[in-house]
């Protein structure tokens, strides 16, 4: 299976407590049979002197209809391949959303509570990985737990199958 990696750098959360915003997303193509499987997520502070703030990370799916696809996105050909001999990725990665997805699933697929002085690495085995099917957005959303913005960076790795 082809693996791909994308990053978000020096991204800042909202300054409103518990206000989730999308840091990065995988936008699955509207192509019959296309789907992606999230294999790894890493998030950590990107400030040299981070404040001691708690934040929450969740992964949820959104329907691609309506809003949520606004903002800048990395072109499909530019999603970095982990193996240079793999095909170019037909999914895209969304960054810098100007409109948050509003068609989110009612239940998140995965969540964790963190502190800005540390970070985490989460890896999924293929049979336990979070899957997004054709014409879906897999959103990594982050919210501060207090009324203070937090600066973070992260990486996602995914595969198409």
Chimera marker file (.cmm) of the C-alpha trace (Angstrom):
<marker_set name="trace">
<marker id="1" x="0.000" y="0.000" z="0.000" r="1" g="1" b="0" radius="0.5"/>
<marker id="2" x="1.316" y="3.488" z="-0.817" r="1" g="1" b="0" radius="0.5"/>
<marker id="3" x="2.095" y="5.655" z="2.245" r="1" g="1" b="0" radius="0.5"/>
<marker id="4" x="1.942" y="9.449" z="2.356" r="1" g="1" b="0" radius="0.5"/>
<marker id="5" x="2.972" y="12.044" z="4.942" r="1" g="1" b="0" radius="0.5"/>
<marker id="6" x="1.838" y="15.624" z="5.518" r="1" g="1" b="0" radius="0.5"/>
<marker id="7" x="2.596" y="18.201" z="8.196" r="1" g="1" b="0" radius="0.5"/>
<marker id="8" x="1.210" y="21.323" z="9.796" r="1" g="1" b="0" radius="0.5"/>
<marker id="9" x="3.740" y="23.760" z="11.208" r="1" g="1" b="0" radius="0.5"/>
<marker id="10" x="3.357" y="26.446" z="13.896" r="1" g="1" b="0" radius="0.5"/>
<marker id="11" x="-0.433" y="26.157" z="13.796" r="1" g="1" b="0" radius="0.5"/>
<marker id="12" x="-2.281" y="28.091" z="16.504" r="1" g="1" b="0" radius="0.5"/>
<marker id="13" x="-5.461" y="26.965" z="18.221" r="1" g="1" b="0" radius="0.5"/>
<marker id="14" x="-8.374" y="29.221" z="18.942" r="1" g="1" b="0" radius="0.5"/>
<marker id="15" x="-8.129" y="31.287" z="22.129" r="1" g="1" b="0" radius="0.5"/>
<marker id="16" x="-11.616" y="30.110" z="23.123" r="1" g="1" b="0" radius="0.5"/>
<marker id="17" x="-11.812" y="27.182" z="25.537" r="1" g="1" b="0" radius="0.5"/>
<marker id="18" x="-13.087" y="23.933" z="23.967" r="1" g="1" b="0" radius="0.5"/>
<marker id="19" x="-13.388" y="25.510" z="20.496" r="1" g="1" b="0" radius="0.5"/>
<marker id="20" x="-12.266" y="22.800" z="18.061" r="1" g="1" b="0" radius="0.5"/>
<marker id="21" x="-10.604" y="23.879" z="14.836" r="1" g="1" b="0" radius="0.5"/>
<marker id="22" x="-9.206" y="21.740" z="12.032" r="1" g="1" b="0" radius="0.5"/>
<marker id="23" x="-5.405" y="21.707" z="12.045" r="1" g="1" b="0" radius="0.5"/>
<marker id="24" x="-5.049" y="19.292" z="9.105" r="1" g="1" b="0" radius="0.5"/>
<marker id="25" x="-7.319" y="16.999" z="7.148" r="1" g="1" b="0" radius="0.5"/>
<marker id="26" x="-7.215" y="14.282" z="4.540" r="1" g="1" b="0" radius="0.5"/>
<marker id="27" x="-9.709" y="14.965" z="1.761" r="1" g="1" b="0" radius="0.5"/>
<marker id="28" x="-10.616" y="11.680" z="0.105" r="1" g="1" b="0" radius="0.5"/>
<marker id="29" x="-11.324" y="11.910" z="-3.611" r="1" g="1" b="0" radius="0.5"/>
<marker id="30" x="-14.809" y="11.365" z="-4.999" r="1" g="1" b="0" radius="0.5"/>
<marker id="31" x="-13.575" y="8.319" z="-6.905" r="1" g="1" b="0" radius="0.5"/>
<marker id="32" x="-15.361" y="4.980" z="-6.706" r="1" g="1" b="0" radius="0.5"/>
<marker id="33" x="-13.590" y="2.622" z="-4.325" r="1" g="1" b="0" radius="0.5"/>
<marker id="34" x="-11.088" y="5.196" z="-3.071" r="1" g="1" b="0" radius="0.5"/>
<marker id="35" x="-10.373" y="5.230" z="0.643" r="1" g="1" b="0" radius="0.5"/>
<marker id="36" x="-7.571" y="6.089" z="3.052" r="1" g="1" b="0" radius="0.5"/>
<marker id="37" x="-6.411" y="4.624" z="6.327" r="1" g="1" b="0" radius="0.5"/>
<marker id="38" x="-4.780" y="6.869" z="8.951" r="1" g="1" b="0" radius="0.5"/>
<marker id="39" x="-1.651" y="5.121" z="10.236" r="1" g="1" b="0" radius="0.5"/>
<marker id="40" x="0.116" y="7.698" z="12.414" r="1" g="1" b="0" radius="0.5"/>
<marker id="41" x="-0.538" y="11.052" z="14.065" r="1" g="1" b="0" radius="0.5"/>
<marker id="42" x="2.061" y="13.149" z="15.879" r="1" g="1" b="0" radius="0.5"/>
<marker id="43" x="1.337" y="16.448" z="17.612" r="1" g="1" b="0" radius="0.5"/>
<marker id="44" x="3.628" y="18.543" z="19.793" r="1" g="1" b="0" radius="0.5"/>
<marker id="45" x="4.438" y="22.067" z="20.837" r="1" g="1" b="0" radius="0.5"/>
<marker id="46" x="6.211" y="24.313" z="18.373" r="1" g="1" b="0" radius="0.5"/>
<marker id="47" x="6.999" y="27.131" z="20.785" r="1" g="1" b="0" radius="0.5"/>
<marker id="48" x="10.490" y="27.306" z="22.333" r="1" g="1" b="0" radius="0.5"/>
<marker id="49" x="8.984" y="28.234" z="25.706" r="1" g="1" b="0" radius="0.5"/>
<marker id="50" x="5.502" y="26.694" z="25.763" r="1" g="1" b="0" radius="0.5"/>
<marker id="51" x="3.039" y="27.733" z="28.411" r="1" g="1" b="0" radius="0.5"/>
<marker id="52" x="1.522" y="25.023" z="30.580" r="1" g="1" b="0" radius="0.5"/>
<marker id="53" x="-1.818" y="24.637" z="28.791" r="1" g="1" b="0" radius="0.5"/>
<marker id="54" x="-4.048" y="21.601" z="28.260" r="1" g="1" b="0" radius="0.5"/>
<marker id="55" x="-5.581" y="20.826" z="24.899" r="1" g="1" b="0" radius="0.5"/>
<marker id="56" x="-7.684" y="18.134" z="23.297" r="1" g="1" b="0" radius="0.5"/>
<marker id="57" x="-7.188" y="16.428" z="19.938" r="1" g="1" b="0" radius="0.5"/>
<marker id="58" x="-9.932" y="14.544" z="18.144" r="1" g="1" b="0" radius="0.5"/>
<marker id="59" x="-10.296" y="12.851" z="14.802" r="1" g="1" b="0" radius="0.5"/>
<marker id="60" x="-13.662" y="12.918" z="13.111" r="1" g="1" b="0" radius="0.5"/>
<marker id="61" x="-15.110" y="12.524" z="9.643" r="1" g="1" b="0" radius="0.5"/>
<marker id="62" x="-16.998" y="15.149" z="7.678" r="1" g="1" b="0" radius="0.5"/>
<marker id="63" x="-19.092" y="14.978" z="4.557" r="1" g="1" b="0" radius="0.5"/>
<marker id="64" x="-17.525" y="16.869" z="1.646" r="1" g="1" b="0" radius="0.5"/>
<marker id="65" x="-20.807" y="18.538" z="0.699" r="1" g="1" b="0" radius="0.5"/>
<marker id="66" x="-21.333" y="22.130" z="1.703" r="1" g="1" b="0" radius="0.5"/>
<marker id="67" x="-18.690" y="24.061" z="3.584" r="1" g="1" b="0" radius="0.5"/>
<marker id="68" x="-15.450" y="22.862" z="5.119" r="1" g="1" b="0" radius="0.5"/>
<marker id="69" x="-13.313" y="22.643" z="2.000" r="1" g="1" b="0" radius="0.5"/>
<marker id="70" x="-12.475" y="26.352" z="1.886" r="1" g="1" b="0" radius="0.5"/>
<marker id="71" x="-8.948" y="27.482" z="2.634" r="1" g="1" b="0" radius="0.5"/>
<marker id="72" x="-5.658" y="26.431" z="1.184" r="1" g="1" b="0" radius="0.5"/>
<marker id="73" x="-4.955" y="22.818" z="0.324" r="1" g="1" b="0" radius="0.5"/>
<marker id="74" x="-1.860" y="20.993" z="-0.778" r="1" g="1" b="0" radius="0.5"/>
<marker id="75" x="-2.289" y="19.839" z="-4.377" r="1" g="1" b="0" radius="0.5"/>
<marker id="76" x="-2.634" y="16.072" z="-4.735" r="1" g="1" b="0" radius="0.5"/>
<marker id="77" x="0.684" y="15.746" z="-6.574" r="1" g="1" b="0" radius="0.5"/>
<marker id="78" x="2.446" y="17.533" z="-3.708" r="1" g="1" b="0" radius="0.5"/>
<marker id="79" x="1.359" y="15.230" z="-0.863" r="1" g="1" b="0" radius="0.5"/>
<marker id="80" x="4.765" y="13.773" z="0.031" r="1" g="1" b="0" radius="0.5"/>
<marker id="81" x="5.245" y="10.059" z="-0.587" r="1" g="1" b="0" radius="0.5"/>
<marker id="82" x="7.004" y="8.007" z="2.079" r="1" g="1" b="0" radius="0.5"/>
<marker id="83" x="8.231" y="5.661" z="-0.673" r="1" g="1" b="0" radius="0.5"/>
<marker id="84" x="9.432" y="7.672" z="-3.699" r="1" g="1" b="0" radius="0.5"/>
<marker id="85" x="8.454" y="4.809" z="-6.018" r="1" g="1" b="0" radius="0.5"/>
<marker id="86" x="4.764" y="5.038" z="-4.994" r="1" g="1" b="0" radius="0.5"/>
<marker id="87" x="2.109" y="6.595" z="-7.187" r="1" g="1" b="0" radius="0.5"/>
<marker id="88" x="1.130" y="10.208" z="-6.588" r="1" g="1" b="0" radius="0.5"/>
<marker id="89" x="-1.582" y="10.555" z="-3.973" r="1" g="1" b="0" radius="0.5"/>
<marker id="90" x="-5.122" y="11.086" z="-5.238" r="1" g="1" b="0" radius="0.5"/>
<marker id="91" x="-6.263" y="12.407" z="-1.848" r="1" g="1" b="0" radius="0.5"/>
<marker id="92" x="-5.455" y="15.983" z="-0.868" r="1" g="1" b="0" radius="0.5"/>
<marker id="93" x="-4.496" y="17.476" z="2.465" r="1" g="1" b="0" radius="0.5"/>
<marker id="94" x="-6.367" y="20.497" z="3.800" r="1" g="1" b="0" radius="0.5"/>
<marker id="95" x="-4.609" y="23.209" z="5.786" r="1" g="1" b="0" radius="0.5"/>
<marker id="96" x="-5.480" y="26.734" z="6.945" r="1" g="1" b="0" radius="0.5"/>
<marker id="97" x="-9.235" y="26.334" z="6.874" r="1" g="1" b="0" radius="0.5"/>
<marker id="98" x="-11.185" y="29.560" z="6.588" r="1" g="1" b="0" radius="0.5"/>
<marker id="99" x="-14.492" y="27.698" z="7.033" r="1" g="1" b="0" radius="0.5"/>
<marker id="100" x="-14.688" y="24.821" z="9.502" r="1" g="1" b="0" radius="0.5"/>
<marker id="101" x="-16.500" y="21.646" z="8.434" r="1" g="1" b="0" radius="0.5"/>
<marker id="102" x="-20.035" y="21.707" z="9.803" r="1" g="1" b="0" radius="0.5"/>
<marker id="103" x="-21.121" y="18.293" z="8.555" r="1" g="1" b="0" radius="0.5"/>
<marker id="104" x="-19.080" y="16.371" z="11.147" r="1" g="1" b="0" radius="0.5"/>
<marker id="105" x="-20.019" y="12.932" z="12.415" r="1" g="1" b="0" radius="0.5"/>
<marker id="106" x="-21.745" y="13.113" z="15.784" r="1" g="1" b="0" radius="0.5"/>
<marker id="107" x="-19.146" y="10.784" z="17.334" r="1" g="1" b="0" radius="0.5"/>
<marker id="108" x="-15.405" y="11.279" z="17.036" r="1" g="1" b="0" radius="0.5"/>
<marker id="109" x="-13.307" y="8.374" z="15.795" r="1" g="1" b="0" radius="0.5"/>
<marker id="110" x="-10.516" y="8.957" z="18.330" r="1" g="1" b="0" radius="0.5"/>
<marker id="111" x="-9.570" y="11.546" z="20.972" r="1" g="1" b="0" radius="0.5"/>
<marker id="112" x="-6.828" y="12.343" z="23.497" r="1" g="1" b="0" radius="0.5"/>
<marker id="113" x="-6.134" y="14.979" z="26.150" r="1" g="1" b="0" radius="0.5"/>
<marker id="114" x="-2.642" y="16.558" z="26.109" r="1" g="1" b="0" radius="0.5"/>
<marker id="115" x="-0.478" y="19.255" z="27.642" r="1" g="1" b="0" radius="0.5"/>
<marker id="116" x="1.383" y="21.855" z="25.587" r="1" g="1" b="0" radius="0.5"/>
<marker id="117" x="4.698" y="21.050" z="27.308" r="1" g="1" b="0" radius="0.5"/>
<marker id="118" x="4.688" y="17.634" z="25.690" r="1" g="1" b="0" radius="0.5"/>
<marker id="119" x="3.135" y="15.888" z="22.760" r="1" g="1" b="0" radius="0.5"/>
<marker id="120" x="2.194" y="12.455" z="21.544" r="1" g="1" b="0" radius="0.5"/>
<marker id="121" x="2.721" y="9.904" z="18.801" r="1" g="1" b="0" radius="0.5"/>
<marker id="122" x="-0.176" y="7.576" z="17.995" r="1" g="1" b="0" radius="0.5"/>
<marker id="123" x="0.250" y="4.717" z="15.541" r="1" g="1" b="0" radius="0.5"/>
<marker id="124" x="-2.468" y="2.398" z="14.294" r="1" g="1" b="0" radius="0.5"/>
<marker id="125" x="-2.091" y="-1.133" z="12.980" r="1" g="1" b="0" radius="0.5"/>
<marker id="126" x="-3.910" y="-1.683" z="9.657" r="1" g="1" b="0" radius="0.5"/>
<marker id="127" x="-6.819" y="-3.562" z="11.239" r="1" g="1" b="0" radius="0.5"/>
<marker id="128" x="-7.332" y="-0.850" z="13.904" r="1" g="1" b="0" radius="0.5"/>
<marker id="129" x="-6.708" y="2.235" z="11.745" r="1" g="1" b="0" radius="0.5"/>
<marker id="130" x="-9.244" y="5.001" z="11.192" r="1" g="1" b="0" radius="0.5"/>
<marker id="131" x="-10.668" y="4.730" z="7.670" r="1" g="1" b="0" radius="0.5"/>
<marker id="132" x="-12.281" y="7.373" z="5.508" r="1" g="1" b="0" radius="0.5"/>
<marker id="133" x="-14.138" y="6.334" z="2.397" r="1" g="1" b="0" radius="0.5"/>
<marker id="134" x="-14.724" y="8.035" z="-0.933" r="1" g="1" b="0" radius="0.5"/>
<marker id="135" x="-15.854" y="11.683" z="-0.807" r="1" g="1" b="0" radius="0.5"/>
<marker id="136" x="-15.108" y="12.151" z="2.916" r="1" g="1" b="0" radius="0.5"/>
<marker id="137" x="-12.858" y="14.451" z="4.932" r="1" g="1" b="0" radius="0.5"/>
<marker id="138" x="-10.899" y="12.984" z="7.845" r="1" g="1" b="0" radius="0.5"/>
<marker id="139" x="-10.342" y="15.946" z="10.197" r="1" g="1" b="0" radius="0.5"/>
<marker id="140" x="-7.728" y="16.331" z="12.928" r="1" g="1" b="0" radius="0.5"/>
<marker id="141" x="-9.216" y="18.971" z="15.208" r="1" g="1" b="0" radius="0.5"/>
<marker id="142" x="-7.638" y="20.602" z="18.234" r="1" g="1" b="0" radius="0.5"/>
<marker id="143" x="-9.136" y="22.705" z="21.032" r="1" g="1" b="0" radius="0.5"/>
<marker id="144" x="-7.523" y="24.462" z="23.981" r="1" g="1" b="0" radius="0.5"/>
<marker id="145" x="-9.047" y="23.587" z="27.361" r="1" g="1" b="0" radius="0.5"/>
<marker id="146" x="-8.635" y="27.160" z="28.653" r="1" g="1" b="0" radius="0.5"/>
<marker id="147" x="-9.036" y="30.573" z="27.033" r="1" g="1" b="0" radius="0.5"/>
<marker id="148" x="-5.491" y="30.687" z="25.656" r="1" g="1" b="0" radius="0.5"/>
<marker id="149" x="-4.149" y="29.900" z="22.182" r="1" g="1" b="0" radius="0.5"/>
<marker id="150" x="-1.526" y="27.148" z="21.866" r="1" g="1" b="0" radius="0.5"/>
<marker id="151" x="1.016" y="26.843" z="19.056" r="1" g="1" b="0" radius="0.5"/>
<marker id="152" x="1.456" y="23.281" z="17.743" r="1" g="1" b="0" radius="0.5"/>
<marker id="153" x="3.016" y="21.338" z="14.891" r="1" g="1" b="0" radius="0.5"/>
<marker id="154" x="2.264" y="17.832" z="13.723" r="1" g="1" b="0" radius="0.5"/>
<marker id="155" x="2.485" y="15.107" z="11.121" r="1" g="1" b="0" radius="0.5"/>
<marker id="156" x="0.004" y="12.605" z="9.729" r="1" g="1" b="0" radius="0.5"/>
<marker id="157" x="0.853" y="9.457" z="7.804" r="1" g="1" b="0" radius="0.5"/>
<marker id="158" x="-1.783" y="7.624" z="5.822" r="1" g="1" b="0" radius="0.5"/>
<marker id="159" x="-2.142" y="5.027" z="3.139" r="1" g="1" b="0" radius="0.5"/>
<marker id="160" x="-4.534" y="4.575" z="0.244" r="1" g="1" b="0" radius="0.5"/>
<marker id="161" x="-6.053" y="1.187" z="-0.350" r="1" g="1" b="0" radius="0.5"/>
<link id1="1" id2="2" r="1" g="1" b="0" radius="0.2"/>
<link id1="2" id2="3" r="1" g="1" b="0" radius="0.2"/>
<link id1="3" id2="4" r="1" g="1" b="0" radius="0.2"/>
<link id1="4" id2="5" r="1" g="1" b="0" radius="0.2"/>
<link id1="5" id2="6" r="1" g="1" b="0" radius="0.2"/>
<link id1="6" id2="7" r="1" g="1" b="0" radius="0.2"/>
<link id1="7" id2="8" r="1" g="1" b="0" radius="0.2"/>
<link id1="8" id2="9" r="1" g="1" b="0" radius="0.2"/>
<link id1="9" id2="10" r="1" g="1" b="0" radius="0.2"/>
<link id1="10" id2="11" r="1" g="1" b="0" radius="0.2"/>
<link id1="11" id2="12" r="1" g="1" b="0" radius="0.2"/>
<link id1="12" id2="13" r="1" g="1" b="0" radius="0.2"/>
<link id1="13" id2="14" r="1" g="1" b="0" radius="0.2"/>
<link id1="14" id2="15" r="1" g="1" b="0" radius="0.2"/>
<link id1="15" id2="16" r="1" g="1" b="0" radius="0.2"/>
<link id1="16" id2="17" r="1" g="1" b="0" radius="0.2"/>
<link id1="17" id2="18" r="1" g="1" b="0" radius="0.2"/>
<link id1="18" id2="19" r="1" g="1" b="0" radius="0.2"/>
<link id1="19" id2="20" r="1" g="1" b="0" radius="0.2"/>
<link id1="20" id2="21" r="1" g="1" b="0" radius="0.2"/>
<link id1="21" id2="22" r="1" g="1" b="0" radius="0.2"/>
<link id1="22" id2="23" r="1" g="1" b="0" radius="0.2"/>
<link id1="23" id2="24" r="1" g="1" b="0" radius="0.2"/>
<link id1="24" id2="25" r="1" g="1" b="0" radius="0.2"/>
<link id1="25" id2="26" r="1" g="1" b="0" radius="0.2"/>
<link id1="26" id2="27" r="1" g="1" b="0" radius="0.2"/>
<link id1="27" id2="28" r="1" g="1" b="0" radius="0.2"/>
<link id1="28" id2="29" r="1" g="1" b="0" radius="0.2"/>
<link id1="29" id2="30" r="1" g="1" b="0" radius="0.2"/>
<link id1="30" id2="31" r="1" g="1" b="0" radius="0.2"/>
<link id1="31" id2="32" r="1" g="1" b="0" radius="0.2"/>
<link id1="32" id2="33" r="1" g="1" b="0" radius="0.2"/>
<link id1="33" id2="34" r="1" g="1" b="0" radius="0.2"/>
<link id1="34" id2="35" r="1" g="1" b="0" radius="0.2"/>
<link id1="35" id2="36" r="1" g="1" b="0" radius="0.2"/>
<link id1="36" id2="37" r="1" g="1" b="0" radius="0.2"/>
<link id1="37" id2="38" r="1" g="1" b="0" radius="0.2"/>
<link id1="38" id2="39" r="1" g="1" b="0" radius="0.2"/>
<link id1="39" id2="40" r="1" g="1" b="0" radius="0.2"/>
<link id1="40" id2="41" r="1" g="1" b="0" radius="0.2"/>
<link id1="41" id2="42" r="1" g="1" b="0" radius="0.2"/>
<link id1="42" id2="43" r="1" g="1" b="0" radius="0.2"/>
<link id1="43" id2="44" r="1" g="1" b="0" radius="0.2"/>
<link id1="44" id2="45" r="1" g="1" b="0" radius="0.2"/>
<link id1="45" id2="46" r="1" g="1" b="0" radius="0.2"/>
<link id1="46" id2="47" r="1" g="1" b="0" radius="0.2"/>
<link id1="47" id2="48" r="1" g="1" b="0" radius="0.2"/>
<link id1="48" id2="49" r="1" g="1" b="0" radius="0.2"/>
<link id1="49" id2="50" r="1" g="1" b="0" radius="0.2"/>
<link id1="50" id2="51" r="1" g="1" b="0" radius="0.2"/>
<link id1="51" id2="52" r="1" g="1" b="0" radius="0.2"/>
<link id1="52" id2="53" r="1" g="1" b="0" radius="0.2"/>
<link id1="53" id2="54" r="1" g="1" b="0" radius="0.2"/>
<link id1="54" id2="55" r="1" g="1" b="0" radius="0.2"/>
<link id1="55" id2="56" r="1" g="1" b="0" radius="0.2"/>
<link id1="56" id2="57" r="1" g="1" b="0" radius="0.2"/>
<link id1="57" id2="58" r="1" g="1" b="0" radius="0.2"/>
<link id1="58" id2="59" r="1" g="1" b="0" radius="0.2"/>
<link id1="59" id2="60" r="1" g="1" b="0" radius="0.2"/>
<link id1="60" id2="61" r="1" g="1" b="0" radius="0.2"/>
<link id1="61" id2="62" r="1" g="1" b="0" radius="0.2"/>
<link id1="62" id2="63" r="1" g="1" b="0" radius="0.2"/>
<link id1="63" id2="64" r="1" g="1" b="0" radius="0.2"/>
<link id1="64" id2="65" r="1" g="1" b="0" radius="0.2"/>
<link id1="65" id2="66" r="1" g="1" b="0" radius="0.2"/>
<link id1="66" id2="67" r="1" g="1" b="0" radius="0.2"/>
<link id1="67" id2="68" r="1" g="1" b="0" radius="0.2"/>
<link id1="68" id2="69" r="1" g="1" b="0" radius="0.2"/>
<link id1="69" id2="70" r="1" g="1" b="0" radius="0.2"/>
<link id1="70" id2="71" r="1" g="1" b="0" radius="0.2"/>
<link id1="71" id2="72" r="1" g="1" b="0" radius="0.2"/>
<link id1="72" id2="73" r="1" g="1" b="0" radius="0.2"/>
<link id1="73" id2="74" r="1" g="1" b="0" radius="0.2"/>
<link id1="74" id2="75" r="1" g="1" b="0" radius="0.2"/>
<link id1="75" id2="76" r="1" g="1" b="0" radius="0.2"/>
<link id1="76" id2="77" r="1" g="1" b="0" radius="0.2"/>
<link id1="77" id2="78" r="1" g="1" b="0" radius="0.2"/>
<link id1="78" id2="79" r="1" g="1" b="0" radius="0.2"/>
<link id1="79" id2="80" r="1" g="1" b="0" radius="0.2"/>
<link id1="80" id2="81" r="1" g="1" b="0" radius="0.2"/>
<link id1="81" id2="82" r="1" g="1" b="0" radius="0.2"/>
<link id1="82" id2="83" r="1" g="1" b="0" radius="0.2"/>
<link id1="83" id2="84" r="1" g="1" b="0" radius="0.2"/>
<link id1="84" id2="85" r="1" g="1" b="0" radius="0.2"/>
<link id1="85" id2="86" r="1" g="1" b="0" radius="0.2"/>
<link id1="86" id2="87" r="1" g="1" b="0" radius="0.2"/>
<link id1="87" id2="88" r="1" g="1" b="0" radius="0.2"/>
<link id1="88" id2="89" r="1" g="1" b="0" radius="0.2"/>
<link id1="89" id2="90" r="1" g="1" b="0" radius="0.2"/>
<link id1="90" id2="91" r="1" g="1" b="0" radius="0.2"/>
<link id1="91" id2="92" r="1" g="1" b="0" radius="0.2"/>
<link id1="92" id2="93" r="1" g="1" b="0" radius="0.2"/>
<link id1="93" id2="94" r="1" g="1" b="0" radius="0.2"/>
<link id1="94" id2="95" r="1" g="1" b="0" radius="0.2"/>
<link id1="95" id2="96" r="1" g="1" b="0" radius="0.2"/>
<link id1="96" id2="97" r="1" g="1" b="0" radius="0.2"/>
<link id1="97" id2="98" r="1" g="1" b="0" radius="0.2"/>
<link id1="98" id2="99" r="1" g="1" b="0" radius="0.2"/>
<link id1="99" id2="100" r="1" g="1" b="0" radius="0.2"/>
<link id1="100" id2="101" r="1" g="1" b="0" radius="0.2"/>
<link id1="101" id2="102" r="1" g="1" b="0" radius="0.2"/>
<link id1="102" id2="103" r="1" g="1" b="0" radius="0.2"/>
<link id1="103" id2="104" r="1" g="1" b="0" radius="0.2"/>
<link id1="104" id2="105" r="1" g="1" b="0" radius="0.2"/>
<link id1="105" id2="106" r="1" g="1" b="0" radius="0.2"/>
<link id1="106" id2="107" r="1" g="1" b="0" radius="0.2"/>
<link id1="107" id2="108" r="1" g="1" b="0" radius="0.2"/>
<link id1="108" id2="109" r="1" g="1" b="0" radius="0.2"/>
<link id1="109" id2="110" r="1" g="1" b="0" radius="0.2"/>
<link id1="110" id2="111" r="1" g="1" b="0" radius="0.2"/>
<link id1="111" id2="112" r="1" g="1" b="0" radius="0.2"/>
<link id1="112" id2="113" r="1" g="1" b="0" radius="0.2"/>
<link id1="113" id2="114" r="1" g="1" b="0" radius="0.2"/>
<link id1="114" id2="115" r="1" g="1" b="0" radius="0.2"/>
<link id1="115" id2="116" r="1" g="1" b="0" radius="0.2"/>
<link id1="116" id2="117" r="1" g="1" b="0" radius="0.2"/>
<link id1="117" id2="118" r="1" g="1" b="0" radius="0.2"/>
<link id1="118" id2="119" r="1" g="1" b="0" radius="0.2"/>
<link id1="119" id2="120" r="1" g="1" b="0" radius="0.2"/>
<link id1="120" id2="121" r="1" g="1" b="0" radius="0.2"/>
<link id1="121" id2="122" r="1" g="1" b="0" radius="0.2"/>
<link id1="122" id2="123" r="1" g="1" b="0" radius="0.2"/>
<link id1="123" id2="124" r="1" g="1" b="0" radius="0.2"/>
<link id1="124" id2="125" r="1" g="1" b="0" radius="0.2"/>
<link id1="125" id2="126" r="1" g="1" b="0" radius="0.2"/>
<link id1="126" id2="127" r="1" g="1" b="0" radius="0.2"/>
<link id1="127" id2="128" r="1" g="1" b="0" radius="0.2"/>
<link id1="128" id2="129" r="1" g="1" b="0" radius="0.2"/>
<link id1="129" id2="130" r="1" g="1" b="0" radius="0.2"/>
<link id1="130" id2="131" r="1" g="1" b="0" radius="0.2"/>
<link id1="131" id2="132" r="1" g="1" b="0" radius="0.2"/>
<link id1="132" id2="133" r="1" g="1" b="0" radius="0.2"/>
<link id1="133" id2="134" r="1" g="1" b="0" radius="0.2"/>
<link id1="134" id2="135" r="1" g="1" b="0" radius="0.2"/>
<link id1="135" id2="136" r="1" g="1" b="0" radius="0.2"/>
<link id1="136" id2="137" r="1" g="1" b="0" radius="0.2"/>
<link id1="137" id2="138" r="1" g="1" b="0" radius="0.2"/>
<link id1="138" id2="139" r="1" g="1" b="0" radius="0.2"/>
<link id1="139" id2="140" r="1" g="1" b="0" radius="0.2"/>
<link id1="140" id2="141" r="1" g="1" b="0" radius="0.2"/>
<link id1="141" id2="142" r="1" g="1" b="0" radius="0.2"/>
<link id1="142" id2="143" r="1" g="1" b="0" radius="0.2"/>
<link id1="143" id2="144" r="1" g="1" b="0" radius="0.2"/>
<link id1="144" id2="145" r="1" g="1" b="0" radius="0.2"/>
<link id1="145" id2="146" r="1" g="1" b="0" radius="0.2"/>
<link id1="146" id2="147" r="1" g="1" b="0" radius="0.2"/>
<link id1="147" id2="148" r="1" g="1" b="0" radius="0.2"/>
<link id1="148" id2="149" r="1" g="1" b="0" radius="0.2"/>
<link id1="149" id2="150" r="1" g="1" b="0" radius="0.2"/>
<link id1="150" id2="151" r="1" g="1" b="0" radius="0.2"/>
<link id1="151" id2="152" r="1" g="1" b="0" radius="0.2"/>
<link id1="152" id2="153" r="1" g="1" b="0" radius="0.2"/>
<link id1="153" id2="154" r="1" g="1" b="0" radius="0.2"/>
<link id1="154" id2="155" r="1" g="1" b="0" radius="0.2"/>
<link id1="155" id2="156" r="1" g="1" b="0" radius="0.2"/>
<link id1="156" id2="157" r="1" g="1" b="0" radius="0.2"/>
<link id1="157" id2="158" r="1" g="1" b="0" radius="0.2"/>
<link id1="158" id2="159" r="1" g="1" b="0" radius="0.2"/>
<link id1="159" id2="160" r="1" g="1" b="0" radius="0.2"/>
<link id1="160" id2="161" r="1" g="1" b="0" radius="0.2"/>
</marker_set>
